Structures are given as C-alpha cells and as structure tokens.
Amino acid sequence: MSLTLAEMAEAVLRTADGREKTALSHKYAALWRESRAGGTPIPLGTANPPMQPARPARPELLNPRDVPKRKPGSPEGRKAILHAIAHIELNAVDLHWDIVARFTHIDMPLGFYDDWVKSADEESKHFNLVCDRLEAMGSFYGDMPAHAGMWRAAEDTAEDIMGRLAVVPMVLEARGLDVTPGMIKIFQNAKDPETVAALDVIYAEEVGHVAYGAKWFNFLCGRQGIDPKEEFHALVRRYFPGGTKAPFNEEKRAEAGMPPDFYWPLAEELPPAWS
C-alpha cells in the first residue's frame, strides 16, 4: 500500500542515521514533486510523528554551555563550525518534515506542503554538502559533541502551527541569514573554495525557507483577521523568550518578506545555541 505524505514524513523522522535520513528525504520529496506534476496523487493522510526524531548514537549531545569552544581561525575551529552547521541542517530536515506530519488536521493549501517538502529536500542536500566537506578534512558528523537544545522549539510548538512558523523559519532560520556571511568569510580567508561554494548554496536557499515561514504565517493571520506583526511578537515572546539578536541581515530578511519592525522590537539576547 502506498504511503501518504504524512506517513512519508513520519518515516523520515523515525530514521536515525543522517545519510539514510536524507536519502529517504530526497526519495519522498521526489515522489511528492512527481505527484504534483501530474503523476499518481499522494494523499496528505495523517501520522503519529514522534515528539523527538530518531538520532544516531553520535554526536554526543550536550547542554549548549558545555559544548567546547574552538578558535574559528584554526583548522580544528573550522571543522567545529562545519560540524555545528551539519547538526543544524540535520535538525532542519526533521523540522520541515515534522511540520508536514504534525499539522495535516489544519486546512491548508497544497502549496503549504510543496514549500516544506522542498525545504526538507534542500536541507537534506545541505547536510550532505557539509558532511562531504567534513570528511574531506578528515572528520565526520558525530566526531564532535553538539548541543541538545535545538529541538526544543519543535517540542514547545507541537500543537501551535503559528508558533512553529514564527519560531523556526522566522527566528531560527532567519538567524542563519545573519551569521552565514561571517562563516563564509572565515573559509574564504582559509582559502577553502569548496566549503565556500557549499555555504553559498546554503545561504541562497535559506532565504527561501524564511520566506515560506513568513508567507504562511501571514496567510494564517489573514485568515483569522489578526495583525501579523503583533501576533509574531506575542508568539516569539511566548516560545522564544531570549528574543532576537542584532546585527541583522536586513537585506536578506527583507528579501524573505520580514520587515525590520518584526524583529527589531525583539532584539534582545539570543540563547548561546544560536549565537
């Protein structure tokens, strides 16, 4: 019997190994694209996603304050940066499939699922690009500890689709737009064009993920007749009390549909996991 989209999403969430998870993600994203292009329709269905996705035995997950700090200019520091990015990207794969699996009871246009399946597919590519670079440097994902706090936003918003959209794409992924240019500069200075090329791909595509969050957040606000800016501020204060942290990449945030009056009023200290 063919799987529904929600069941496909749950299957990805229940796959532990990063390479296997992303291979399944690519497979299901391709099937969904084919169905939407005129192939055999895939129903949305329902699923029972786990509160936490399956994870490999390594990396060891630590409290953010316990993750060792390394100098970014050193070879080990650059490996640590890539390891942290790989960890973020693997979590992002699960975050995007989780929003597909968890909220099918809410009446949304099929374009909502198109966007998050595409995002999950791209995050899968990002994870593998970064893992390839780690392996070229003699390392691998799991070689270093990572922080355990990244799934907290998903747990906190498991029953609130608007909270999920506000916190994950519009705060956490938007933060990626702020910090990625600096990381690209580190690898440019290290004369590592292959890693720069990988980070350039990630940077360009993350704009779209933030944009999908802003689009569907505004869609839901419009359907309920509520002010998007005020609702965004209320949800971030509820689910992400650390706030947002300057400096902001205002150009890329604007490109993603996030005006400054959304994030500047919340500009306080971010938790260490995202700084």
C-alpha positions as CSV (number, residue, x, y, z in Angstrom):
1,M,0.0,0.0,0.0
2,S,1.3,3.4,-0.9
3,L,2.3,5.8,1.9
4,T,0.6,9.1,2.4
5,L,2.7,12.3,2.6
6,A,2.3,12.4,6.4
7,E,3.4,8.8,6.7
8,M,6.4,9.6,4.5
9,A,7.3,12.5,6.8
10,E,7.0,10.3,9.9
11,A,9.3,7.7,8.2
12,V,12.0,10.3,7.8
13,L,11.6,11.4,11.4
14,R,12.0,7.8,12.6
15,T,15.2,7.2,10.6
16,A,18.3,7.8,12.8
17,D,21.3,7.8,10.6
18,G,21.9,11.2,8.9
19,R,22.9,9.9,5.5
20,E,20.0,7.4,5.5
21,K,17.5,10.1,6.7
22,T,18.5,12.5,4.0
23,A,18.4,9.8,1.3
24,L,14.8,8.9,2.4
25,S,14.0,12.6,2.4
26,H,15.2,13.1,-1.1
27,K,13.3,10.0,-2.2
28,Y,10.0,11.2,-0.7
29,A,10.4,14.7,-1.9
30,A,10.9,13.4,-5.5
31,L,7.8,11.3,-5.2
32,W,5.8,14.3,-4.0
33,R,7.1,16.5,-6.8
34,E,6.2,13.8,-9.3
35,S,2.7,13.5,-7.9
36,R,2.1,17.3,-8.0
37,A,3.4,17.4,-11.7
38,G,0.6,15.1,-12.8
39,G,1.7,11.7,-11.5
40,T,-0.3,9.5,-9.2
41,P,-1.8,11.7,-6.5
42,I,-0.4,11.2,-3.0
43,P,-2.9,11.9,-0.2
44,L,-1.9,14.0,2.8
45,G,-3.2,11.5,5.3
46,T,-2.4,11.5,9.0
47,A,0.6,10.4,11.0
48,N,1.9,10.0,14.6
49,P,5.2,11.8,14.5
50,P,7.5,11.2,17.5
51,M,8.0,14.1,19.9
52,Q,11.7,13.8,19.2
53,P,13.1,12.5,15.9
54,A,15.4,9.4,15.8
55,R,19.1,10.3,16.1
56,P,22.4,8.5,15.6
57,A,24.4,7.4,18.7
58,R,26.9,10.2,17.9
59,P,27.3,13.1,18.2
60,E,27.1,13.3,22.0
61,L,24.5,15.9,22.8
62,L,25.5,18.4,25.5
63,N,24.0,21.5,27.1
64,P,24.9,24.4,24.8
65,R,27.1,26.0,27.5
66,D,29.1,22.7,27.7
67,V,30.0,22.4,24.0
68,P,33.7,23.1,23.7
69,K,34.7,26.5,22.1
70,R,37.3,26.5,19.4
71,K,39.1,29.3,17.6
72,P,37.4,29.7,14.2
73,G,40.7,30.6,12.5
74,S,42.3,27.2,13.3
75,P,41.7,24.0,11.3
76,E,40.0,22.4,14.3
77,G,37.9,25.5,14.7
78,R,36.8,25.4,11.1
79,K,35.9,21.7,11.5
80,A,33.9,22.6,14.6
81,I,32.0,25.3,12.6
82,L,31.1,22.7,9.9
83,H,30.1,20.1,12.5
84,A,27.8,22.7,14.1
85,I,26.3,23.5,10.7
86,A,25.8,19.8,9.9
87,H,23.9,19.4,13.2
88,I,21.7,22.4,12.4
89,E,21.0,21.1,8.9
90,L,20.0,17.6,10.2
91,N,17.7,19.2,12.7
92,A,16.2,21.4,9.9
93,V,15.5,18.3,7.8
94,D,13.4,16.9,10.7
95,L,11.8,20.3,11.5
96,H,10.5,20.6,7.9
97,W,9.2,17.1,7.7
98,D,7.7,17.5,11.2
99,I,5.6,20.4,10.1
100,V,4.3,18.3,7.3
101,A,3.5,15.3,9.5
102,R,2.1,17.2,12.5
103,F,-0.4,19.6,11.1
104,T,-2.4,17.8,8.4
105,H,-5.5,18.3,10.5
106,I,-5.4,22.0,9.8
107,D,-6.9,23.0,6.4
108,M,-4.0,24.4,4.4
109,P,-3.5,24.8,0.6
110,L,-1.4,22.1,-1.0
111,G,1.2,24.8,-1.7
112,F,2.0,24.7,2.0
113,Y,3.2,21.1,1.7
114,D,5.0,21.9,-1.6
115,D,7.1,24.5,0.2
116,W,8.0,22.4,3.3
117,V,8.8,19.3,1.3
118,K,11.0,21.4,-0.9
119,S,12.7,22.9,2.2
120,A,13.3,19.5,3.7
121,D,14.8,18.3,0.4
122,E,17.1,21.3,0.3
123,E,18.1,20.9,4.0
124,S,18.9,17.3,3.1
125,K,21.2,18.5,0.4
126,H,22.8,21.0,2.8
127,F,23.5,18.3,5.4
128,N,25.3,16.1,2.8
129,L,27.3,19.0,1.4
130,V,28.6,19.9,4.8
131,C,29.3,16.2,5.7
132,D,31.2,15.9,2.4
133,R,33.4,18.8,3.4
134,L,33.9,17.4,6.9
135,E,35.0,14.1,5.5
136,A,37.4,15.8,3.1
137,M,39.0,17.4,6.2
138,G,39.4,14.0,7.9
139,S,36.4,14.4,10.2
140,F,32.7,13.4,10.1
141,Y,29.4,14.2,11.6
142,G,29.4,12.8,15.1
143,D,33.1,13.3,15.5
144,M,32.5,16.2,18.0
145,P,29.8,16.9,20.6
146,A,26.8,19.0,19.6
147,H,24.2,20.9,21.6
148,A,21.0,19.3,22.7
149,G,18.7,22.3,22.7
150,M,17.9,22.6,19.0
151,W,14.7,20.5,19.1
152,R,13.2,22.5,22.0
153,A,11.3,24.9,19.7
154,A,9.6,22.0,17.9
155,E,8.5,20.4,21.2
156,D,7.2,23.8,22.5
157,T,5.2,24.4,19.3
158,A,4.0,20.9,18.7
159,E,0.3,22.0,19.0
160,D,0.7,25.5,17.6
161,I,1.3,25.9,13.9
162,M,1.6,29.6,14.0
163,G,4.1,29.4,16.9
164,R,6.1,26.9,14.8
165,L,6.2,29.2,11.8
166,A,7.1,32.2,14.0
167,V,10.0,30.5,15.9
168,V,11.5,28.0,13.4
169,P,11.8,29.7,10.0
170,M,11.2,33.3,11.1
171,V,13.6,33.4,14.1
172,L,16.0,30.4,14.0
173,E,16.4,30.2,10.2
174,A,16.4,34.0,9.9
175,R,19.3,33.9,12.3
176,G,21.2,31.8,9.8
177,L,20.9,34.6,7.3
178,D,22.6,36.9,9.8
179,V,25.6,34.7,10.7
180,T,26.3,32.8,7.4
181,P,28.2,35.6,5.7
182,G,30.7,35.7,8.5
183,M,31.2,32.0,8.3
184,I,31.7,32.3,4.5
185,K,34.4,34.9,5.2
186,I,36.2,32.5,7.6
187,F,36.5,29.9,4.8
188,Q,37.5,32.5,2.2
189,N,40.3,33.6,4.5
190,A,41.4,29.9,4.8
191,K,41.5,29.6,1.0
192,D,38.9,26.8,1.1
193,P,36.8,27.4,-2.1
194,E,35.0,24.1,-1.8
195,T,33.5,24.9,1.6
196,V,32.7,28.5,0.4
197,A,30.8,27.0,-2.5
198,A,28.8,24.8,-0.2
199,L,28.0,27.6,2.2
200,D,27.0,29.8,-0.7
201,V,24.4,27.2,-1.8
202,I,23.1,27.0,1.8
203,Y,22.9,30.8,2.2
204,A,21.0,31.3,-1.1
205,E,18.4,28.6,-0.3
206,E,17.8,29.5,3.3
207,V,16.3,32.8,2.2
208,G,13.5,30.8,0.6
209,H,12.9,28.8,3.8
210,V,12.5,32.0,5.8
211,A,10.2,33.3,3.1
212,Y,8.0,30.3,3.3
213,G,7.6,30.8,7.0
214,A,6.7,34.5,6.5
215,K,4.3,33.6,3.7
216,W,2.3,31.0,5.6
217,F,2.4,32.9,8.9
218,N,0.9,35.9,7.1
219,F,-1.6,33.6,5.4
220,L,-2.9,32.3,8.7
221,C,-3.0,35.7,10.2
222,G,-5.0,37.0,7.3
223,R,-7.5,34.1,7.5
224,Q,-8.0,34.8,11.2
225,G,-8.1,38.6,10.8
226,I,-5.2,39.3,13.1
227,D,-2.2,41.7,12.8
228,P,0.8,39.6,11.8
229,K,3.4,41.8,13.5
230,E,1.6,41.9,16.8
231,E,1.0,38.1,16.6
232,F,4.6,37.4,15.7
233,H,5.8,39.5,18.7
234,A,3.4,37.7,21.1
235,L,4.4,34.2,19.8
236,V,8.2,34.8,20.0
237,R,7.9,36.2,23.5
238,R,5.9,33.1,24.5
239,Y,8.0,30.4,22.8
240,F,11.4,32.0,22.4
241,P,11.8,34.5,25.3
242,G,15.5,35.0,24.6
243,G,14.4,37.3,21.7
244,T,16.4,38.1,18.6
245,K,19.9,39.4,18.4
246,A,21.5,42.2,16.3
247,P,23.2,42.7,13.9
248,F,20.6,41.6,11.4
249,N,21.0,40.9,7.7
250,E,18.3,43.4,6.8
251,E,18.7,42.9,3.1
252,K,18.2,39.1,3.1
253,R,15.4,39.3,5.7
254,A,13.6,41.8,3.5
255,E,14.1,39.5,0.5
256,A,12.4,36.8,2.6
257,G,9.4,39.1,3.5
258,M,10.4,40.1,7.0
259,P,10.4,43.9,7.6
260,P,12.5,45.4,10.3
261,D,9.5,46.2,12.6
262,F,9.0,42.4,13.0
263,Y,12.4,41.7,14.6
264,W,14.0,44.9,15.9
265,P,11.5,45.3,18.8
266,L,12.5,41.8,20.0
267,A,16.2,42.5,19.7
268,E,17.5,41.1,23.0
269,E,20.0,38.3,23.8
270,L,19.7,35.0,21.9
271,P,20.5,31.8,23.7
272,P,24.1,30.5,23.2
273,A,22.9,27.7,20.9
274,W,22.1,30.2,18.2
275,S,24.8,32.8,18.7
